Amino acid sequence: MQMARVIGDVVATMKDANLASHKLLMLQPILPDKQPVGRPLVALDCVSAGVGEYVFFVRGREASFPFLPAEPPTDACVVGIIDSWAV
């Protein structure tokens, strides 16, 4: 799992039918000290996260697991909202 900050929503009027009714978020991956690292990415949201929140996400095949038995075409999924952390 990786940590990220939600920096926006993504709206797509034309998309794969398996993505219908799923929320898309723009994420900026971060380091434990909250500094951005890497490029922003788009992820499906299964926890109702909002812009400005810190979240953790998974990548790869596991990204579709929260939606089983459906398997939406995704390679990133927000699986939790971070309340706080200490380094």
ABEGO torsion letter per residue (X at the ends): XBBBBBAEBBBBABBBAAABGBBBBBBBBBBAAGBBBEBBBBBBBAAGBBBGBBBBBBBEAAAAAAAOABBBBBABBBABBBABBBX
